[in-house]
Amino acid sequence: AWLPAMGRIGIGPIGVFSVMLCPESPSTWVLVPFKSLEDFSSVPARLRDDADYRRASTEARGAPASDPAYVRYENGLFGSIASVPKLEVPAQAKSGAGRIFELRVYESHSKTANLKKIEMFNIGETALFRRAGLQPVFFGEGLVGSRLPNLTYMLVFDDLAARDKAWKTFVGDPEWKTLSTTPGYTDPEIVTDISNQILRPTSYSQI
């Protein structure tokens, strides 16, 4: 009900993922791109005005407390960064090939440190990622949500073996070793925690 309705109001492509390796299992993750805050804030009213959506979602919206459609959901809102200004649909999704996704969160002790980590990606780390085979789907500066301040991003791989190979290539890159040890950009100065989760797309995911 929801995916077709979002398409009717011009929102997408939308990624829907299940968990492979993640503490919050079982859970479903949804990635939705918006062109503006106005697009984001207008969605609830536009869905309420969609008769087809209301009809198709009647069972889920009317589920009793004894048999809910879900337990709870949480939202996070992210602003894109300069080196990855918009969501990038993976080539695997376009061709229908298999793929997995890694969702990573870099937490910082202050907004100043958080912006320094974002700067690090903008001046060179993103380019090093691409060269090593760490293909971005999105990068976002955390604006609303938990564990702020943070930089959150998603990468796509063919499989776990491809992921391991790309990360090994990246950490061995001499330019990365230079950048990551440059004063002002070292992890102890600007990053307090890094977490990651491995996700797989559902059969109906558009990403």
C-alpha positions in Angstrom: 0.0 0.0 0.0 2.7 2.5 1.1 5.3 2.1 -1.7 2.8 2.6 -4.6 1.3 5.6 -2.7 4.8 7.2 -2.2 5.4 6.7 -5.9 2.2 8.4 -6.8 3.3 11.5 -4.9 6.7 11.5 -6.6 8.9 10.2 -3.7 11.5 7.6 -4.5 13.4 5.5 -5.3 12.9 3.8 -1.9 15.0 1.1 -0.3 13.5 -1.5 2.0 15.9 -3.8 3.8 15.9 -6.8 6.1 18.7 -7.6 8.5 21.6 -9.9 7.9 23.9 -8.9 10.8 22.4 -6.3 13.2 21.6 -6.1 16.9 18.1 -4.9 16.1 17.0 -8.2 14.6 14.3 -8.8 13.4 13.7 -5.4 12.0 13.0 -3.6 8.7 15.0 -0.6 7.5 13.5 1.9 5.0 15.5 4.5 3.1 13.5 7.4 1.6 15.1 10.3 -0.3 13.4 13.8 -0.2 14.3 16.8 -2.3 13.4 19.2 0.5 12.1 19.5 4.0 8.8 20.6 2.5 8.6 17.2 0.6 9.3 15.4 3.8 6.8 17.2 6.0 4.0 17.0 3.4 3.9 13.2 3.2 1.5 12.4 6.0 -1.2 14.8 4.7 -0.7 13.6 1.1 -1.1 10.0 2.1 -4.3 10.8 4.1 -5.7 12.3 0.9 -4.9 9.2 -1.2 -8.1 7.1 -1.3 -6.3 4.1 -2.9 -3.7 4.2 0.0 -6.3 4.4 2.6 -8.2 1.5 1.1 -5.1 -0.7 0.6 -3.8 -0.1 4.1 -7.0 -0.5 6.0 -6.0 -3.8 7.6 -2.6 -2.6 8.8 -3.9 0.8 10.0 -6.7 -0.9 11.8 -4.8 -3.7 13.4 -5.7 -4.2 17.1 -3.2 -3.8 20.0 -3.2 -7.5 20.5 -1.9 -8.1 16.9 -0.1 -5.0 15.7 1.4 -4.5 12.3 4.6 -3.5 14.0 5.9 -2.9 17.5 7.4 0.6 17.1 9.1 2.6 14.5 11.8 5.4 14.6 12.7 8.1 12.1 16.0 9.7 11.4 16.5 12.7 9.2 19.8 13.3 7.4 21.2 16.1 5.2 23.4 15.1 2.3 27.1 16.0 2.2 29.0 17.7 -0.6 30.9 14.7 -1.9 27.7 12.6 -2.2 25.0 15.2 -2.8 22.2 12.7 -3.6 21.1 9.1 -3.3 22.9 6.9 -5.8 20.9 3.9 -7.0 23.3 0.9 -7.2 24.1 -0.6 -10.6 23.1 -4.0 -9.1 19.6 -2.7 -8.4 19.2 -1.5 -12.0 20.3 -4.8 -13.4 18.5 -7.0 -10.8 21.7 -8.5 -9.6 22.2 -9.7 -6.0 23.6 -7.2 -3.5 24.1 -6.4 0.2 24.3 -3.1 2.0 26.4 -1.9 4.9 25.0 0.9 7.1 27.6 2.7 9.1 27.3 5.3 11.8 30.2 7.5 13.0 29.4 9.3 16.3 31.4 12.3 17.5 31.7 14.0 20.9 30.8 17.4 19.5 29.3 19.1 16.4 32.6 20.6 15.6 34.2 17.1 15.5 31.3 15.8 13.5 31.7 18.5 10.9 35.5 17.7 10.8 34.7 14.1 9.9 32.3 15.2 7.2 35.0 17.5 5.9 37.4 14.6 5.8 35.1 12.7 3.4 34.5 15.8 1.3 38.2 16.6 0.7 39.3 13.1 -0.1 37.9 10.1 1.8 34.9 9.6 -0.5 37.2 9.5 -3.5 39.3 6.9 -1.8 36.2 4.9 -1.0 35.2 4.8 -4.7 38.7 3.9 -5.8 38.7 0.9 -3.4 35.3 -0.3 -4.4 33.4 1.1 -1.5 30.4 2.3 -3.5 28.2 4.9 -1.7 24.4 4.8 -1.7 24.1 7.8 0.5 26.0 9.9 3.0 24.1 11.9 5.6 24.8 14.4 8.4 22.4 13.5 11.2 19.9 16.2 11.8 17.1 14.5 13.8 17.2 11.1 15.5 19.3 9.2 18.0 23.0 9.2 18.7 23.7 12.7 17.6 25.9 14.2 16.3 26.7 11.6 13.7 27.6 10.9 10.1 25.6 8.0 8.7 26.2 6.4 5.4 25.3 3.3 3.3 27.5 1.3 0.9 26.6 -1.5 -1.5 28.5 -4.7 -2.4 27.9 -7.7 -4.5 28.3 -10.0 -1.5 30.3 -10.3 1.8 33.4 -11.4 0.0 33.4 -8.3 -2.2 32.8 -6.2 1.0 35.8 -7.7 2.7 38.0 -7.2 -0.3 37.1 -3.5 -0.7 37.7 -2.7 2.9 41.1 -4.4 2.8 42.0 -2.4 -0.3 40.9 0.8 1.4 42.7 0.4 4.7 45.9 -0.5 2.8 45.8 2.6 0.5 48.8 4.9 1.2 46.7 8.0 0.7 44.2 6.8 3.3 47.1 6.1 5.7 48.3 9.7 5.2 44.9 11.3 5.5 43.8 9.3 8.6 47.0 10.2 10.5 46.8 13.9 9.6 46.4 16.0 12.8 42.8 17.1 13.1 41.5 14.1 11.2 42.5 11.2 13.4 39.8 9.0 14.9 40.7 9.8 18.6 40.1 13.5 17.8 36.8 13.4 15.9 35.1 10.0 16.3 33.9 8.4 19.5 32.2 5.3 18.1 31.7 3.4 14.8 28.9 0.9 14.3 27.8 -1.0 11.3 25.0 -3.3 10.2 24.7 -5.6 7.2 21.4 -5.4 5.4 19.8 -7.2 2.4 17.2 -5.7 0.1 13.7 -7.1 0.1 12.3 -8.4 -3.2 10.4 -5.1 -3.7 13.1 -2.7 -2.7 13.8 0.0 -5.4 17.4 0.4 -4.3 
